[in-house]
Amino acid sequence: MELIAIVTTAFVALLHLYIMYIEMFLWDKPKGMKIFGLKPEFAKASKVMAANQGLYNGFLAAGLLWGLWLGDAGSQVTVFFLLCVIIAGVYGAITSNQKILFVQGLPGLVALIAVLSAA
């Protein structure tokens, strides 16, 4: 895998680890509420759901890191998880906030293009 594919995929993986951290541990804290524009009542009521969502973002990161760890043999794994990231970004933009498309979906697309170009 070429360096640009590795770097962009690693960026997406780190981004999803960060999202996981915010959703699982900061959701009802001032920083988490500011990032997601939440009111304290909603943050408290949805904390468990957000932690579950964060876990899924962690799995996306784990899959991407696994694909990178496998090197060239992991290209198909990396493509699969990048497609999952893009689909999650599109779905999130449609159902929740359009910003998700640019924060999650676009980096995933850039990484996917880099990985496919390196193959």
N, C-alpha and C positions, 0 to 999 in steps of 0.2 A: 504494500500500500504506500502511496506517495505521501510525502510530508504534509501537504495541504489537507489531504483526506484525514490523516491522523490528527492534525491540529484541530480541524473543524469538528470532527467527531468527539474529540476529547473535550472541546468547549461545550458541546451540547450535553455531554455526560455530566460535566461539572455544573452546568446550568440546572440540570434536573436534580442533582444532589442538593444544590442550594434551594430550589423550590421545595424539595422534600423537607429540608430542615425548617424552612419557614412554615410550611403547612403542618408539620408534626409538632414543632416546639415553640413557634412564635405566633401562631394563629391568633391567640387571644391576648397577646402582649402588644404594647404600643407600636413597636416596629412592624409586626405582622399586620395589625389592623390598619396601619398607615399604608403599607404596600398594597393591600387588597381593598382599601377603602371601606373598612368594616366598622359598624357600630358595635360597642361593647356587648350589648344584649345578643346580637346576632352571632358575634364571635364566640361567645360562651355557649350558645345553643348549638352551634355547628362545629364545635371543636373536635368531636369524635369523627364526624364525617370528613373534616379537613385532614385529620391524621391518617385516615384510610386513603384519602386521595394522595397524600404525601407519600405513603408507602408505595403506591403505584408509580409515582414519579421516581422513587428510588429503584424500582424494578427496571424502569426504562434506562436509568443510568447504569445499573448493573449489567444489563444486556449489551449496552454500547461498550462498556469497559471490557466485557468478556470478548466481544468481537475484536476490539483492539489488541487484547492480550493474545488472541489466536493469530494475529498478523494477517498475512495474505489468505490463510486458510479460513479466517473469520469474516471475509467480505460479505458472504451471504447473511451471516448473523447480524452484522452491522447494518446492512441494507434493510433487513426485516425490522430491527428496532428503530432505525431512522424513519421508516414508513409509519411505524406506530406513533412516533413523536409527531410527525406531520399530521396524521389523522387526528390525534388528540388536539393539536393546535387548531385545526380547522373546526372540529366539533366544539371546542371551547369558544372559538370566535363566534360561531353561530348561536350557541346556547347561553353564553355567559357574558363575554366581553371581547370586542373586536381586537383589543390590544394583544390578546393571547396569540393571535395569528402571527403577529410580528415578533413577540417575545419568544414564542416556542416554535411555531410552525416554520417561520422563515429561516432561523438558524438550522433547523432540521433539514430543510430543503437544500440550503447551501452545502451542508455536509454530505447529503445524499448525492448531489451533483458531483462533488469532489470525489466521493468513493467510487461512483460509477465511472467517472472519467479516468480514475487510476486503474480500473480493471482491465 
